[in-house]
Structures are given as structure tokens and as C-alpha cells.
Amino acid sequence: MPNESDPLSGLDAIDWASLDHAYGSAADIPKLLHSVAAGGAEARRQALWELWGNIHHQGTVYSASAPSVPFLARLATSETVPEGDRAQLVALIAAIASGSSYLEVHEPLIRGGLSKEERQEMEEELGWVRAAHEAAAAVAPRLLAEIGEASPAMVWPLVILAAQVPEAAAGVAPSLRQMTDSSTDPIRRKAVELTLALIDGTVTPDDLRGVLDVRPDLVELADPKTWRTSAEGARYIVSALLEEAS
């Protein structure tokens, strides 16, 4: 059992050197997490920047991504971590939840297609993608529990997280509905409406097209043909709307 008073309890029980991130061995992850937990402002900033670049690199995740999530989540609720950094941690968990396989993303660009060995590698990567999403979904209920009382710095990363793991966010639907009733920002209101549709499992192509009501420039994102499913498009659009609005 982890020690709830220590957000990094159990960190040393993981063989990080046997895991990988975007730049190779994940042996540096414990040091980065310790810097977030107890470092000075510059050390925390640098550590967060490196975590964004290695366990979630330009939208892709790795074998070290899922094991990192429980520690990111505990740091995101730790009173010893400044609020701005906690918001960054929530945003990172949301990004990891929606991460992709490197080879799956780049397959269309590889002339002649993937080799047999690369297809096997992609299957392994897709396992990391599933594990990363499941890890984020496992920690989401605790993180989302305070969304109704969250500060402006925290609430929008939490909404993005809810959109990425809607299967774990049903409990915050009432709070989100209150936000749609009270919000005066049409872009943020649209993002919350899409998040609610994701939670309810009711996203339609018309929901995507409706984004043009608040962001007429997002023609490609609002086109259902851009996405494999309307839900996939909604998850991406929520992130895009809230990251830009924030």
C-alpha cells in the first residue's frame, strides 16, 4: 500500500531502468518526479518540461508512461506542489490518456508500409497506449472529485481530463452541467458541452460541426470525416478549445 503522506511512496519499487520513454531508458524518471515533489521553482519547471517531452512526446506514449501516472496524480493533489505545477500535472495525465503509438501515427508516412518486425513493435506500442489510458482512468475519479470547487487554474485541465477518460468521469457530470449554465465564455461552454456528450456517450457528427458556432476557423477539426469516430474528434476538440482559451 502506498504511503498517502508521501506522493512518491513506492517509486523505488519500480524497475525504471527496464522501461523506456521517448529518449531511451526511463531511469531518470524518479529524479524528475523528486524534483517536482521537492525541488525549487526552476527545478520543478525543468522537470515538468522533461516529463512532457519523454513520457508523452508529441502525442506518443511509451512503456514508462503508465507507471508514471499514479505518481503524477499524487503530486497533482499534494499541497506541497504549487497550484500552477499541479495544473500542469493534471494536463500531462490528460495528454497521456489520449496518447498514441509512434508507429501507428507514422505508418502513413513510411514508404512501402511497415515491416513485419515494425508491425510487431506497433502491437507492443498499442499495449502501452492502452495501459496509459487505463492508468489515467484509474486516477481520474480522485482528481475530478473536486472539480466543482476547483480554482480557474485547475478547473480547465480537469475538464480536459474528463474528456479524455469519460468512462471515469460520470460522477462529475452534475458539476459540468452547472458550469454550462453559469459560463459566459462560449468557447469554454462548448468544450464542457462536448465533454458531457462524451460522458453520456451521445456525441454525434452534428456536435463536431457545432464547434464552428464558436470557432469558425476550425473547419478541419469540425469535419466528421477528419476522425475515425465522432468521440475521437470531440476529445481532441475539447483539448484544443481549452488549451487555446487558457
C-alpha positions as CSV (number, residue, x, y, z in Angstrom):
1,M,0.0,0.0,0.0
2,P,1.4,3.5,-0.8
3,N,2.0,5.9,2.0
4,E,-0.6,8.6,1.3
5,S,1.5,11.2,3.1
6,D,4.3,10.6,0.6
7,P,3.3,11.1,-3.0
8,L,6.3,9.2,-4.2
9,S,5.8,6.2,-1.9
10,G,6.6,3.0,-4.0
11,L,8.6,4.8,-6.6
12,D,11.7,2.8,-5.9
13,A,9.8,-0.5,-6.2
14,I,9.6,0.0,-10.0
15,D,12.5,-1.0,-12.2
16,W,12.6,2.2,-14.2
17,A,15.8,1.2,-16.0
18,S,13.9,-1.7,-17.6
19,L,11.3,0.8,-19.0
20,D,11.7,3.3,-21.9
21,H,10.5,6.7,-22.8
22,A,11.0,8.8,-26.0
23,Y,14.7,9.2,-25.3
24,G,15.6,5.7,-24.2
25,S,15.9,4.4,-20.7
26,A,13.4,5.7,-18.1
27,A,16.0,5.5,-15.3
28,D,15.8,9.3,-15.0
29,I,12.1,9.4,-14.1
30,P,12.5,9.1,-10.3
31,K,14.9,12.0,-10.3
32,L,12.4,14.1,-12.3
33,L,9.5,13.2,-10.0
34,H,11.5,14.1,-6.9
35,S,12.3,17.4,-8.5
36,V,8.6,18.1,-9.0
37,A,7.9,17.0,-5.4
38,A,10.6,18.9,-3.6
39,G,12.6,21.0,-6.0
40,G,12.8,24.8,-6.3
41,A,10.8,26.6,-8.9
42,E,13.3,26.3,-11.6
43,A,14.0,22.6,-10.9
44,R,10.2,21.9,-11.0
45,R,9.9,23.8,-14.2
46,Q,12.7,21.9,-15.9
47,A,11.4,18.5,-14.5
48,L,7.9,19.1,-15.9
49,W,9.3,20.2,-19.2
50,E,11.3,17.0,-19.4
51,L,8.4,14.8,-18.4
52,W,6.3,16.4,-21.1
53,G,9.0,15.5,-23.6
54,N,9.8,12.0,-22.6
55,I,6.8,10.1,-21.2
56,H,4.4,12.0,-23.6
57,H,6.4,13.0,-26.6
58,Q,4.5,14.9,-29.3
59,G,1.4,12.8,-28.6
60,T,3.0,9.4,-28.2
61,V,3.4,7.3,-25.1
62,Y,5.9,4.6,-24.0
63,S,6.4,1.8,-21.6
64,A,7.2,4.2,-18.8
65,S,4.1,6.4,-19.3
66,A,1.5,4.2,-17.5
67,P,3.8,3.5,-14.4
68,S,4.4,7.3,-14.0
69,V,0.7,8.2,-13.9
70,P,0.0,7.3,-10.2
71,F,2.9,9.4,-9.0
72,L,1.9,12.3,-11.3
73,A,-1.7,12.1,-9.8
74,R,-0.5,12.1,-6.2
75,L,1.7,15.1,-6.9
76,A,-1.2,16.8,-8.5
77,T,-3.1,16.6,-5.2
78,S,-0.1,17.4,-3.0
79,E,-0.3,20.6,-1.0
80,T,3.5,20.9,-1.2
81,V,3.3,21.4,-5.0
82,P,2.3,24.9,-6.2
83,E,-1.0,25.1,-7.9
84,G,0.3,26.1,-11.3
85,D,2.5,23.0,-11.4
86,R,-0.4,20.8,-10.2
87,A,-2.4,22.1,-13.1
88,Q,0.5,21.1,-15.4
89,L,0.5,17.6,-13.9
90,V,-3.3,17.2,-14.5
91,A,-2.8,18.3,-18.1
92,L,0.0,15.8,-18.5
93,I,-2.1,13.0,-17.2
94,A,-4.9,14.0,-19.7
95,A,-2.4,14.1,-22.5
96,I,-1.0,10.6,-21.6
97,A,-4.6,9.3,-21.5
98,S,-5.0,10.3,-25.1
99,G,-1.5,9.2,-26.2
100,S,-0.8,7.3,-29.4
101,S,1.6,4.7,-30.7
102,Y,4.6,6.2,-32.6
103,L,4.5,3.7,-35.4
104,E,0.7,3.9,-35.7
105,V,0.9,7.7,-36.2
106,H,3.8,7.5,-38.6
107,E,2.7,4.4,-40.6
108,P,1.1,6.5,-43.4
109,L,4.5,8.3,-43.9
110,I,6.6,5.1,-44.2
111,R,7.2,4.2,-47.8
112,G,6.2,0.6,-48.5
113,G,4.4,0.3,-45.2
114,L,5.6,-1.3,-42.0
115,S,7.8,-4.4,-42.0
116,K,6.7,-7.5,-40.1
117,E,9.1,-6.5,-37.3
118,E,7.7,-3.0,-37.2
119,R,4.1,-4.3,-37.0
120,Q,5.1,-6.4,-34.0
121,E,6.7,-3.3,-32.4
122,M,3.4,-1.4,-33.1
123,E,1.4,-4.0,-31.3
124,E,3.7,-3.6,-28.3
125,E,3.3,0.2,-28.5
126,L,-0.5,-0.1,-28.7
127,G,-0.3,-2.1,-25.5
128,W,1.5,0.9,-23.9
129,V,-1.3,3.2,-25.3
130,R,-4.0,1.0,-23.6
131,A,-2.1,0.8,-20.4
132,A,-1.5,4.6,-20.3
133,H,-5.2,5.3,-20.9
134,E,-6.2,2.8,-18.2
135,A,-3.8,4.3,-15.7
136,A,-5.2,7.8,-16.3
137,A,-8.8,6.5,-16.0
138,A,-7.8,4.8,-12.7
139,V,-6.6,8.0,-11.1
140,A,-9.2,10.3,-12.7
141,P,-12.1,9.9,-10.2
142,R,-9.9,11.2,-7.3
143,L,-8.6,14.1,-9.3
144,L,-12.0,15.1,-10.7
145,A,-13.8,14.8,-7.3
146,E,-13.1,18.5,-6.5
147,I,-13.9,19.9,-10.0
148,G,-16.9,21.8,-8.6
149,E,-14.7,23.7,-6.2
150,A,-11.5,24.0,-8.3
151,S,-9.8,27.2,-9.0
152,P,-9.6,28.7,-12.5
153,A,-6.1,27.4,-12.9
154,M,-7.1,23.8,-12.1
155,V,-10.6,23.5,-13.5
156,W,-9.9,23.6,-17.2
157,P,-7.1,20.9,-17.1
158,L,-9.6,18.8,-15.1
159,V,-12.3,19.3,-17.8
160,I,-9.8,18.1,-20.4
161,L,-9.0,15.1,-18.3
162,A,-12.7,14.3,-18.0
163,A,-13.0,14.4,-21.8
164,Q,-10.1,12.1,-22.3
165,V,-11.4,9.5,-19.8
166,P,-15.2,9.9,-20.0
167,E,-15.7,6.4,-18.7
168,A,-14.3,7.5,-15.4
169,A,-16.0,10.9,-15.2
170,A,-19.7,10.2,-14.8
171,G,-19.5,11.4,-11.2
172,V,-18.7,15.0,-12.2
173,A,-21.4,15.3,-14.8
174,P,-23.6,17.4,-12.4
175,S,-20.8,19.8,-11.8
176,L,-20.1,20.1,-15.5
177,R,-23.8,20.9,-16.2
178,Q,-23.6,23.7,-13.6
179,M,-20.6,25.0,-15.5
180,T,-22.5,25.2,-18.8
181,D,-25.3,27.1,-17.1
182,S,-23.0,29.6,-15.5
183,S,-20.3,30.1,-18.1
184,T,-20.3,33.3,-20.0
185,D,-17.4,32.2,-22.3
186,P,-19.0,30.5,-25.4
187,I,-15.7,28.6,-26.2
188,R,-15.4,27.1,-22.8
189,R,-19.1,26.4,-22.6
190,K,-18.9,24.4,-25.9
191,A,-15.9,22.4,-24.6
192,V,-17.9,21.5,-21.5
193,E,-20.9,20.5,-23.6
194,L,-18.7,18.2,-25.7
195,T,-17.3,16.7,-22.5
196,L,-20.8,16.0,-21.2
197,A,-21.7,14.4,-24.6
198,L,-18.6,12.2,-24.3
199,I,-19.5,11.2,-20.7
200,D,-23.1,10.4,-21.8
201,G,-21.9,8.6,-25.0
202,T,-24.0,10.7,-27.2
203,V,-21.5,12.6,-29.4
204,T,-22.8,13.0,-33.0
205,P,-21.3,14.5,-36.1
206,D,-23.5,17.5,-35.6
207,D,-21.8,18.1,-32.2
208,L,-18.5,18.4,-34.1
209,R,-20.0,20.7,-36.7
210,G,-21.4,22.8,-33.8
211,V,-17.9,23.9,-32.9
212,L,-18.0,26.2,-35.9
213,D,-20.5,28.3,-34.0
214,V,-17.8,29.4,-31.6
215,R,-14.7,28.8,-33.7
216,P,-15.5,29.2,-37.4
217,D,-11.8,28.8,-38.2
218,L,-11.7,25.1,-37.0
219,V,-13.2,23.8,-40.3
220,E,-11.0,20.7,-40.4
221,L,-11.4,19.7,-36.8
222,A,-15.2,20.2,-37.0
223,D,-15.5,17.9,-40.1
224,P,-16.6,14.5,-39.0
225,K,-14.7,13.0,-42.0
226,T,-11.4,14.0,-40.2
227,W,-12.0,11.4,-37.5
228,R,-12.5,7.7,-37.2
229,T,-15.3,8.4,-34.7
230,S,-17.2,11.5,-33.5
231,A,-16.0,10.7,-30.0
232,E,-12.4,10.8,-31.1
233,G,-12.9,14.2,-32.7
234,A,-14.7,15.5,-29.6
235,R,-11.8,14.5,-27.3
236,Y,-9.3,16.3,-29.5
237,I,-11.5,19.4,-29.9
238,V,-12.1,19.8,-26.2
239,S,-8.3,19.9,-25.6
240,A,-7.8,22.3,-28.5
241,L,-10.5,24.7,-27.3
242,L,-9.5,24.8,-23.7
243,E,-5.7,24.9,-24.3
244,E,-6.2,27.9,-26.6
245,A,-8.8,29.6,-24.3
246,S,-6.5,29.2,-21.3
